[in-house]
Amino acid sequence: MRISDNRYQRDHMRLDLALRFLGHGARTHTIRAWTMLSDDRIRKLYRSYVYTVDDAPRHRGKSPQQAAFFMRGARAQHETGILASFYALLGVVPIGKLADASQVLPCLARGERICQAFELFSAIFPAARISFEHAIYLVMALARGNEIQYGRCVECSALVVVDRMALREARCLLCIREQGRC
């Protein structure tokens, strides 16, 4: 019976990851992509373990798909840079660019690391604008590298997320504030 132990452990890991994703407010489509559970199984998990009468309804529809969300203002860029730094520290985003990121990236181990990074980020920025769905999209966009990518602040070399089409040099929020004081 030891041959099947690994299968049960993998199923248990899928359920655990799905519950973490549900706790962060992920949509069914996102959970299915990362855990390979069926839509019906995800809904049953939600009803059995997460849903309470006082809860707001879950998000429906498409997940966020605009990289411009991360570049809207200095605060958004700062929060994005911090979350992207956690991704870099935890090895969430691969080093090379991936054309088919939505097919290659989703796996249980990477999903766990995304949750760890998002939980750290949420502990530092409890009122952040970046939702869990946005955090998932950030991973995909950074892995593709066609709209946004990792970069360095030109003044202090801090890790920042830069728009590939931007004409100005990348600066972190601290250097922008410092420059405004002079």
Backbone bond lengths (Angstrom), bond angles and torsions (degrees), N, CA, C in turn:
res aa  C-N    CA-C-N  psi(-1)  N-CA   C-N-CA  omega(-1)  CA-C   N-CA-C  phi
1 M - - - 1.452 - - 1.526 112.63 -
2 R 1.295 118.59 -9.16 1.455 121.40 -178.93 1.524 112.24 -65.14
3 I 1.305 117.79 -25.13 1.459 120.97 -179.78 1.519 110.79 -60.52
4 S 1.312 117.48 -36.58 1.465 121.18 -176.45 1.528 113.46 -86.72
5 D 1.333 118.51 -10.94 1.464 120.63 -179.23 1.525 111.58 -57.00
6 N 1.317 116.93 -41.03 1.459 121.50 -179.87 1.526 110.96 -61.74
7 R 1.328 116.54 -38.90 1.465 120.56 179.66 1.527 110.36 -63.18
8 Y 1.313 118.21 -43.03 1.459 121.24 -179.89 1.520 111.38 -68.35
9 Q 1.302 116.29 -36.48 1.465 119.63 177.29 1.525 109.64 -64.54
10 R 1.334 117.94 -42.71 1.462 121.91 178.68 1.530 110.52 -63.02
11 D 1.345 116.92 -42.03 1.462 119.83 177.71 1.522 111.38 -63.50
12 H 1.323 116.09 -39.27 1.464 120.76 178.17 1.534 110.13 -64.36
13 M 1.338 116.87 -40.66 1.465 120.90 177.80 1.524 110.86 -64.39
14 R 1.321 117.31 -38.32 1.473 120.64 177.48 1.523 111.19 -62.71
15 L 1.314 116.04 -44.64 1.463 119.99 179.67 1.528 111.12 -65.26
16 D 1.323 117.04 -42.78 1.468 120.89 178.43 1.530 111.00 -61.05
17 L 1.333 116.49 -44.81 1.462 119.85 179.56 1.520 110.70 -65.26
18 A 1.320 117.34 -40.25 1.460 120.61 178.54 1.527 110.61 -61.50
19 L 1.318 117.34 -40.93 1.467 120.51 178.28 1.531 111.27 -65.83
20 R 1.328 117.05 -38.08 1.472 119.53 176.41 1.517 110.48 -64.67
21 F 1.326 116.87 -44.74 1.458 120.60 177.88 1.526 110.62 -60.72
22 L 1.334 117.17 -43.52 1.468 120.73 177.87 1.523 110.87 -61.07
23 G 1.312 116.63 -40.91 1.457 120.86 178.47 1.520 113.13 -61.92
24 H 1.329 116.20 -28.69 1.465 121.30 178.50 1.523 112.54 -89.99
25 G 1.331 117.63 -1.48 1.459 120.60 176.55 1.513 114.84 87.83
26 A 1.315 118.12 24.78 1.465 121.03 179.87 1.524 110.84 -71.42
27 R 1.310 115.21 149.53 1.457 121.66 176.54 1.528 109.76 -77.96
28 T 1.313 115.30 159.04 1.467 121.60 -178.34 1.522 111.33 -57.38
29 H 1.319 117.16 -42.41 1.466 120.86 -179.33 1.533 111.29 -59.99
30 T 1.298 116.98 -41.83 1.467 121.76 179.73 1.524 110.24 -65.40
31 I 1.305 117.09 -44.89 1.464 121.30 -179.72 1.525 109.89 -63.16
32 R 1.325 117.24 -42.54 1.463 121.30 178.96 1.526 111.06 -60.60
33 A 1.341 116.70 -42.43 1.465 120.44 -178.71 1.526 112.05 -64.07
34 W 1.318 118.03 -36.61 1.464 121.41 -174.69 1.524 113.79 -91.00
35 T 1.335 118.02 -23.37 1.465 120.22 -176.99 1.525 113.51 -113.45
36 M 1.312 117.51 -16.80 1.461 123.72 -176.24 1.523 112.60 63.21
37 L 1.315 116.41 24.97 1.467 120.45 172.77 1.519 108.35 -85.72
38 S 1.313 116.60 155.64 1.462 120.14 179.38 1.529 110.31 -75.91
39 D 1.318 115.67 158.36 1.469 120.46 177.80 1.524 110.82 -57.46
40 D 1.319 115.95 -41.54 1.457 120.43 -179.03 1.534 110.73 -63.30
41 R 1.319 117.07 -42.70 1.467 120.96 179.89 1.530 110.43 -64.30
42 I 1.323 117.20 -38.76 1.467 121.20 179.40 1.517 110.31 -65.72
43 R 1.321 117.20 -43.63 1.472 120.42 178.37 1.523 111.34 -62.91
44 K 1.325 116.83 -40.11 1.466 120.33 177.89 1.524 111.29 -65.12
45 L 1.317 116.88 -40.31 1.468 119.96 175.69 1.524 110.54 -60.03
46 Y 1.314 115.73 -44.52 1.460 120.45 -179.21 1.523 110.65 -60.87
47 R 1.324 116.70 -48.69 1.465 120.61 -179.06 1.527 112.08 -65.23
48 S 1.319 117.16 -35.82 1.464 120.65 -175.69 1.521 113.87 -80.57
49 Y 1.341 117.38 -36.15 1.453 119.33 -169.47 1.527 115.79 -120.04
50 V 1.322 118.32 -20.19 1.453 120.06 -172.89 1.515 112.46 -114.03
51 Y 1.298 118.35 -43.45 1.455 123.00 -171.34 1.524 112.27 -67.31
52 T 1.331 115.29 133.45 1.457 122.39 168.44 1.524 106.67 -131.40
53 V 1.299 116.95 162.81 1.460 121.27 -176.77 1.525 111.36 -62.55
54 D 1.319 118.30 -32.13 1.458 122.08 -177.40 1.531 113.79 -78.45
55 D 1.324 117.61 -11.29 1.464 120.97 -177.00 1.514 112.19 -67.35
56 A 1.326 114.10 146.32 1.461 120.47 171.03 1.531 107.15 -73.89
57 P 1.319 117.41 153.17 1.465 118.86 179.53 1.531 111.66 -63.70
58 R 1.322 115.64 150.83 1.468 120.76 -179.91 1.517 110.22 -69.65
59 H 1.327 114.81 155.20 1.453 120.44 176.01 1.520 109.73 -66.43
60 R 1.320 115.07 142.07 1.452 120.99 178.31 1.516 108.89 -121.92
61 G 1.297 115.33 167.69 1.449 119.99 175.33 1.512 112.90 87.36
62 K 1.327 114.11 -164.29 1.459 120.79 -176.10 1.526 111.73 -71.60
63 S 1.299 113.93 150.13 1.465 120.79 174.26 1.526 109.02 -76.23
64 P 1.338 117.48 160.57 1.471 120.01 177.71 1.527 111.42 -55.88
65 Q 1.338 114.87 142.84 1.463 119.39 -177.15 1.522 112.74 -142.13
66 Q 1.328 117.93 24.47 1.459 120.66 -179.94 1.520 110.31 -121.51
67 A 1.310 114.93 116.91 1.461 120.18 178.60 1.524 111.43 -69.40
68 A 1.320 117.29 -21.64 1.466 121.17 179.59 1.529 111.41 -61.30
69 F 1.334 118.11 -24.12 1.466 122.14 177.77 1.527 110.75 -54.28
70 F 1.331 117.13 -37.19 1.459 121.97 -175.40 1.522 113.12 -79.51
71 M 1.316 117.41 -11.09 1.461 121.72 -176.70 1.531 112.57 -109.10
72 R 1.318 118.30 4.61 1.466 122.74 -177.21 1.514 111.65 -80.92
73 G 1.282 116.78 87.02 1.455 121.19 175.12 1.510 113.07 92.75
74 A 1.312 114.55 162.23 1.461 121.50 -176.17 1.528 111.62 -65.85
75 R 1.331 117.08 -38.46 1.471 119.55 -178.96 1.532 110.78 -65.00
76 A 1.309 116.72 -44.84 1.468 120.44 179.12 1.522 110.66 -62.66
77 Q 1.324 117.04 -40.34 1.456 120.57 179.22 1.532 110.93 -66.43
78 H 1.325 115.94 -38.69 1.462 120.36 178.79 1.531 110.65 -64.53
79 E 1.331 117.00 -48.61 1.462 121.07 179.39 1.526 110.59 -61.94
80 T 1.315 116.94 -41.29 1.459 121.32 178.69 1.521 110.58 -62.77
81 G 1.316 116.96 -41.49 1.467 120.94 178.62 1.518 112.28 -62.99
82 I 1.323 116.87 -40.07 1.470 120.69 179.24 1.525 109.95 -65.68
83 L 1.335 117.12 -48.00 1.464 120.64 179.50 1.528 110.68 -62.74
84 A 1.317 117.35 -42.04 1.462 121.10 178.27 1.529 111.00 -64.14
85 S 1.323 117.24 -32.91 1.469 120.74 176.25 1.524 110.79 -65.02
86 F 1.319 116.87 -41.80 1.465 120.04 175.94 1.526 110.54 -61.89
87 Y 1.324 116.19 -40.70 1.468 119.71 176.88 1.522 110.91 -60.34
88 A 1.322 116.24 -42.60 1.463 119.96 179.81 1.530 110.55 -65.08
89 L 1.325 117.27 -42.63 1.467 120.97 -179.86 1.525 112.60 -64.06
90 L 1.324 116.36 -36.35 1.457 120.92 -177.19 1.534 112.97 -92.10
91 G 1.316 117.79 -0.74 1.465 120.88 178.42 1.511 114.09 70.16
92 V 1.322 117.07 33.08 1.460 121.15 -178.90 1.528 111.37 -74.94
93 V 1.313 116.74 -44.65 1.458 121.46 -177.27 1.524 108.91 -94.39
94 P 1.330 118.13 126.75 1.463 119.81 178.73 1.526 111.70 -66.49
95 I 1.311 116.32 157.69 1.458 121.70 -176.67 1.525 111.18 -68.37
96 G 1.316 117.37 -47.13 1.462 120.73 -179.70 1.519 111.87 -82.52
97 K 1.315 115.84 158.56 1.465 120.91 178.61 1.528 109.97 -77.33
98 L 1.326 115.27 142.58 1.462 121.73 179.88 1.520 109.72 -118.08
99 A 1.308 117.57 125.13 1.463 120.79 177.79 1.528 110.67 -73.81
100 D 1.318 116.78 -35.86 1.466 121.51 -177.72 1.531 111.16 -110.75
101 A 1.313 115.90 54.65 1.468 122.18 -175.41 1.525 112.63 -57.99
102 S 1.327 117.79 -37.35 1.466 120.11 -177.13 1.525 112.13 -67.95
103 Q 1.317 118.21 -18.72 1.460 121.95 177.18 1.524 112.06 -94.67
104 V 1.322 117.20 -33.59 1.464 121.79 -173.05 1.527 112.55 -89.44
105 L 1.321 117.69 -41.90 1.475 121.04 -171.47 1.526 115.57 -69.34
106 P 1.337 119.28 -45.67 1.468 117.97 -172.79 1.530 113.31 -60.85
107 C 1.336 114.69 117.61 1.457 122.28 173.06 1.524 106.93 -156.05
108 L 1.308 116.59 165.08 1.461 120.56 -175.48 1.531 112.26 -64.65
109 A 1.312 117.14 -44.00 1.470 119.87 -177.48 1.526 111.23 -63.62
110 R 1.323 117.31 -44.57 1.464 120.72 179.60 1.534 110.10 -67.93
111 G 1.319 117.25 -36.61 1.460 120.91 176.33 1.519 112.13 -60.63
112 E 1.328 116.47 -40.34 1.472 121.22 176.30 1.528 110.74 -62.06
113 R 1.333 116.10 -43.22 1.471 119.80 -179.04 1.522 111.60 -68.60
114 I 1.334 117.20 -33.83 1.472 120.19 175.52 1.528 109.05 -63.12
115 C 1.324 116.56 -43.88 1.470 119.89 178.21 1.521 110.89 -61.43
116 Q 1.326 117.74 -42.82 1.464 120.74 178.23 1.524 110.73 -60.18
117 A 1.322 116.45 -47.04 1.464 120.58 -179.31 1.528 110.54 -62.83
118 F 1.330 117.27 -43.60 1.461 120.26 -178.47 1.522 111.10 -67.45
119 E 1.309 117.30 -37.02 1.465 120.19 178.67 1.529 111.24 -67.14
120 L 1.323 117.42 -39.76 1.462 120.64 174.76 1.526 110.58 -62.76
121 F 1.319 115.16 -45.93 1.460 121.31 179.65 1.530 110.80 -60.44
122 S 1.328 117.33 -44.27 1.468 121.60 -179.67 1.524 111.91 -66.28
123 A 1.324 117.01 -31.03 1.464 120.24 177.45 1.528 110.73 -68.34
124 I 1.330 116.91 -34.63 1.467 121.16 179.62 1.525 111.17 -81.56
125 F 1.326 116.44 -39.89 1.472 122.30 -178.39 1.526 110.03 -121.70
126 P 1.328 118.41 77.89 1.469 119.42 -177.98 1.533 113.33 -64.88
127 A 1.317 117.62 -24.45 1.473 120.57 -179.71 1.530 111.46 -105.46
128 A 1.307 117.33 28.07 1.469 121.10 -177.46 1.526 111.18 -67.00
129 R 1.306 114.97 152.60 1.464 121.55 178.09 1.522 111.88 -81.69
130 I 1.305 117.47 -18.05 1.455 121.34 -176.33 1.525 109.84 -81.02
131 S 1.322 116.08 116.06 1.459 121.57 177.27 1.528 109.10 -84.38
132 F 1.315 116.38 173.40 1.461 120.02 178.84 1.528 110.88 -64.27
133 E 1.314 116.76 -38.01 1.471 120.15 177.56 1.527 110.49 -63.22
134 H 1.319 116.93 -39.54 1.469 120.05 175.56 1.531 110.31 -64.65
135 A 1.316 116.53 -38.04 1.462 120.49 179.34 1.529 110.92 -63.16
136 I 1.312 116.88 -40.20 1.469 121.13 176.38 1.528 109.60 -63.95
137 Y 1.330 116.30 -44.29 1.466 119.25 179.06 1.530 111.44 -63.35
138 L 1.320 117.01 -36.25 1.463 120.59 178.23 1.530 110.74 -60.36
139 V 1.317 117.23 -41.24 1.465 120.87 176.97 1.529 109.79 -59.22
140 M 1.316 116.06 -48.47 1.470 120.47 -178.35 1.531 111.33 -63.35
141 A 1.333 116.54 -43.97 1.466 120.27 -177.80 1.528 111.19 -66.53
142 L 1.322 117.55 -40.17 1.466 120.34 178.05 1.532 110.99 -67.20
143 A 1.320 116.72 -37.19 1.466 120.00 179.57 1.536 111.09 -68.13
144 R 1.327 116.87 -38.72 1.473 120.03 177.39 1.524 110.65 -70.53
145 G 1.323 116.23 -42.45 1.459 121.27 177.19 1.510 115.79 69.43
146 N 1.320 118.52 15.70 1.465 119.12 -178.50 1.525 113.28 -91.67
147 E 1.338 118.74 -21.84 1.465 121.56 178.90 1.531 111.77 -112.21
148 I 1.326 115.12 -46.77 1.461 121.17 178.61 1.514 108.58 -129.72
149 Q 1.330 115.36 157.66 1.460 119.94 179.59 1.524 109.47 -156.50
150 Y 1.326 114.73 167.75 1.456 119.37 173.91 1.517 109.24 -68.78
151 G 1.333 115.75 145.74 1.453 121.76 176.17 1.515 109.21 -150.87
152 R 1.315 116.21 -175.83 1.457 122.37 179.64 1.517 109.50 -125.53
153 C 1.318 115.87 142.15 1.462 121.69 173.97 1.524 107.31 -63.42
154 V 1.329 117.02 134.44 1.467 120.42 -176.81 1.524 112.20 -70.10
155 E 1.329 117.91 -18.67 1.461 119.97 -177.44 1.524 113.55 -98.68
156 C 1.341 117.20 -42.51 1.464 119.05 -174.29 1.531 113.56 -118.65
157 S 1.305 117.66 -1.77 1.476 123.94 179.30 1.524 113.66 66.84
158 A 1.324 118.75 18.82 1.464 121.32 175.89 1.527 109.12 -67.28
159 L 1.329 115.90 150.42 1.454 120.82 177.11 1.523 109.27 -71.31
160 V 1.317 117.11 127.34 1.460 122.55 177.60 1.524 108.28 -135.09
161 V 1.305 115.06 161.10 1.462 120.97 172.95 1.519 106.66 -100.00
162 V 1.311 116.62 127.94 1.463 120.89 -175.94 1.518 110.51 -118.80
163 D 1.319 113.49 147.61 1.457 121.61 173.56 1.526 106.87 -78.69
164 R 1.302 117.35 126.50 1.463 120.01 -176.52 1.520 112.56 -66.16
165 M 1.347 117.66 -22.42 1.457 120.90 -178.44 1.532 113.18 -94.14
166 A 1.320 117.17 -2.43 1.473 120.69 -177.48 1.526 110.52 -68.13
167 L 1.309 115.36 142.59 1.455 120.95 -179.53 1.522 112.30 -91.71
168 R 1.337 117.10 -25.49 1.462 119.88 -177.64 1.531 110.31 -88.26
169 E 1.305 114.30 160.67 1.461 120.38 179.76 1.530 110.03 -73.84
170 A 1.307 116.08 149.81 1.462 121.44 -177.92 1.522 110.68 -78.61
171 R 1.332 114.82 134.03 1.460 121.64 175.09 1.523 108.53 -135.25
172 C 1.316 115.42 145.20 1.463 120.03 176.00 1.532 109.48 -79.73
173 L 1.320 116.23 166.43 1.458 121.79 -177.70 1.527 111.64 -60.57
174 L 1.311 117.82 -38.70 1.464 121.03 -178.80 1.531 110.87 -65.25
175 C 1.315 117.89 -40.48 1.469 120.89 179.01 1.519 110.81 -71.58
176 I 1.312 117.65 -34.04 1.470 121.18 176.81 1.528 109.41 -63.69
177 R 1.346 116.24 -44.96 1.473 120.36 179.27 1.522 110.52 -65.46
178 E 1.318 116.82 -42.33 1.460 121.33 179.49 1.530 110.74 -62.18
179 Q 1.305 116.39 -41.11 1.459 121.48 -179.94 1.524 110.89 -65.77
180 G 1.325 116.76 -34.40 1.463 121.14 179.36 1.521 112.93 -69.65
181 R 1.333 119.01 -22.93 1.462 122.89 -179.06 1.521 112.21 -78.93
182 C 1.310 117.62 -25.47 1.467 120.89 -175.31 1.516 111.62 -74.40
